[in-house]
Amino acid sequence: MFITFEGGEGTGKSTQALILAEWLKKQSINAVLTREPGGSPGAEIIRNLLVTGSVDRWSVMSEVLLMYAARADHWENTIKFALQQGSWVLCDRFADSTVAYQGYGRGVNKEFLELLYQNIVGTTKPDLTFVFDLDVKEGLKRANARMEGETIVEGRFEAMDIDFHQRIRDGFLEIAKEDSSRCVVIDANSHPEEIHQRIVKILYERGVLS
């Protein structure tokens, strides 16, 4: 079972991925919790290049290619291996984030992004994707509060303008609409425990858990 957690900044998806991983462990289900960009030693090095520094650190195309360089390493060394071993994989961001951020947000051709996906990942898609939706200003407020006091500030994307983040939000909702059999939109305004309970309910309703 391959489940991804998607959404804009400050939507709480990382928290929910962690909560679900811990809950599954209590149900004696082996789940690998991972993230993008990152999730493998090589990909974590690339992550640092992508999420730190100035907004204009990379051209749009350099950013896309770095994202997919990280994804290639992550896919081969973490996700595919775990799935082959029969483990669940819970991934905090995956390819939908590239479509939302670099496609809708930065204007990269979506057919080009799909071509990269096919050549790096292949035909495998997540079994289920939770798309966390939240007002952009509230999300950025939460994200910036989270980064306060951090030694290494992963705030490159958070520093981009509000219109960019609105395009990302709209992009995620469009992705969910176009692939409603895979994607479930989650209202990120709710209390974390309520959101977790809804996620578990969806897993039962979809026959993922029994």
C-alpha positions in Angstrom: 0.0 0.0 0.0 1.5 3.3 -1.2 -0.1 6.4 0.4 0.9 9.9 -0.2 0.2 13.1 1.7 0.0 16.3 -0.3 -0.8 19.9 0.2 0.6 23.4 0.4 2.8 24.9 3.2 1.5 24.5 6.8 -1.4 22.2 6.0 -0.3 19.6 8.6 0.2 16.7 6.2 3.6 15.8 7.8 2.0 15.6 11.2 -0.8 13.3 9.8 1.7 11.1 8.0 3.5 10.6 11.3 0.3 10.0 13.3 -0.8 7.4 10.8 2.5 5.6 10.8 2.4 5.3 14.6 -1.2 4.2 14.5 -0.4 1.5 11.9 2.5 0.2 14.1 0.0 -0.3 16.9 -2.1 -2.4 14.5 1.0 -4.5 13.7 1.2 -3.1 10.2 4.7 -2.4 9.0 4.9 1.0 7.4 7.8 3.0 6.1 7.5 6.8 6.7 9.4 8.9 4.2 9.4 12.3 2.5 10.1 14.3 -0.6 12.3 15.8 -1.5 14.5 13.5 0.5 13.8 10.1 1.9 17.2 8.5 1.0 20.8 9.5 1.7 21.4 10.9 -1.8 18.0 12.6 -2.0 18.4 14.3 1.4 21.6 16.0 0.1 19.6 17.3 -2.9 16.7 18.4 -0.5 19.1 20.8 1.2 19.9 22.4 -2.1 16.2 22.8 -3.0 14.6 24.0 0.2 17.2 26.4 1.5 18.7 29.6 0.1 17.2 32.5 -1.8 14.0 32.2 -3.8 15.9 32.7 -7.1 18.7 30.2 -6.2 17.6 27.9 -9.1 16.0 28.5 -12.5 12.7 26.8 -12.9 14.1 23.9 -15.0 17.1 23.4 -12.7 14.6 23.1 -9.8 12.5 20.5 -11.7 15.6 18.4 -12.6 16.9 18.5 -9.1 13.4 17.4 -7.8 13.5 14.4 -10.2 17.1 13.6 -9.4 16.1 13.3 -5.7 13.0 11.3 -6.7 15.0 8.9 -8.7 17.3 8.1 -5.8 14.4 8.0 -3.3 12.3 5.7 -5.6 15.0 3.2 -6.2 16.5 3.1 -2.7 13.5 3.6 -0.4 10.0 3.4 -1.9 10.3 0.6 -4.5 12.4 -1.5 -2.1 9.8 -1.2 0.7 6.9 -2.0 -1.5 8.7 -5.1 -2.8 9.2 -6.2 0.8 5.5 -5.9 1.4 5.6 -2.8 3.6 3.2 0.1 3.5 4.8 3.3 2.4 3.6 6.6 3.7 5.2 9.5 1.8 5.1 13.1 2.8 4.9 14.6 -0.7 5.4 12.8 -4.0 5.0 13.6 -7.7 1.7 15.6 -7.2 3.8 18.2 -5.4 6.0 18.6 -8.4 2.9 19.1 -10.6 1.5 21.6 -8.2 4.6 23.5 -7.3 6.6 23.4 -10.6 3.7 22.9 -12.9 0.8 25.0 -11.7 3.0 27.2 -9.5 6.1 27.8 -11.8 4.6 27.1 -15.2 6.4 24.0 -16.3 4.7 22.0 -19.0 2.7 19.2 -17.4 3.3 16.8 -20.3 7.1 17.2 -19.7 6.5 16.5 -16.0 4.6 13.3 -16.9 7.4 12.2 -19.2 9.9 12.6 -16.4 7.6 10.6 -14.1 7.2 7.8 -16.6 11.0 7.5 -17.1 11.9 7.7 -13.4 9.0 6.0 -11.6 7.3 4.1 -14.4 3.6 3.2 -14.3 3.3 2.9 -10.5 1.0 5.4 -8.9 0.1 5.9 -5.2 -2.8 3.7 -4.2 -4.3 6.6 -2.2 -3.5 10.3 -1.9 -4.7 12.7 0.9 -4.7 16.3 -0.3 -4.7 18.7 2.7 -6.4 21.9 1.9 -6.1 25.2 3.8 -6.3 28.9 3.3 -3.0 30.0 1.9 -2.4 32.8 4.3 -3.2 30.6 7.3 -0.9 27.9 5.9 2.0 30.2 5.5 1.4 31.6 9.0 1.6 28.1 10.4 4.7 27.2 8.4 6.6 30.3 9.4 5.8 29.7 13.1 7.1 26.1 12.7 10.4 27.3 11.4 11.1 29.8 14.2 14.2 28.8 16.2 15.4 26.2 13.5 19.1 26.2 12.9 18.7 25.4 9.2 15.7 27.2 7.8 14.0 25.3 5.0 12.0 28.3 3.9 12.9 28.8 0.3 9.4 27.9 -1.0 7.6 29.6 1.9 9.4 32.9 0.9 7.8 32.9 -2.6 4.9 35.3 -3.2 1.3 34.7 -2.2 0.1 34.3 -5.8 2.5 31.4 -6.2 1.1 29.7 -3.2 -2.5 30.3 -4.3 -1.7 28.7 -7.7 -0.3 25.7 -5.7 -3.5 25.4 -3.7 -5.6 25.6 -6.9 -3.3 23.1 -8.6 -3.7 20.5 -5.8 -7.5 20.9 -5.9 -7.4 20.4 -9.7 -5.2 17.4 -9.4 -7.7 15.9 -6.8 -10.6 16.6 -9.1 -9.0 15.0 -12.1 -8.1 11.9 -10.2 -10.9 11.6 -7.7 -10.6 7.8 -7.5 -7.1 8.2 -6.0 -7.3 11.5 -4.2 -9.3 12.6 -1.1 -9.3 16.2 -0.1 -9.0 16.8 3.6 -10.1 20.0 5.3 -6.9 21.0 7.2 -8.7 23.5 9.4 -9.9 20.7 11.7 -8.3 19.5 14.9 -5.4 17.0 14.2 -7.1 14.2 16.0 -10.3 14.7 14.0 -8.3 14.6 10.8 -6.6 11.4 11.8 -9.9 9.8 12.6 -11.2 10.8 9.2 -8.2 9.3 7.5 -8.6 6.0 9.4 -12.3 6.0 8.4 -11.4 6.5 4.8 -9.0 3.6 4.9 -11.8 1.3 6.2 -14.3 2.6 3.7 -12.0 2.0 0.8 -11.2 -1.6 2.0 -7.6 -0.8 2.7 -8.1 -1.9 6.3 -10.6 -4.5 7.5 
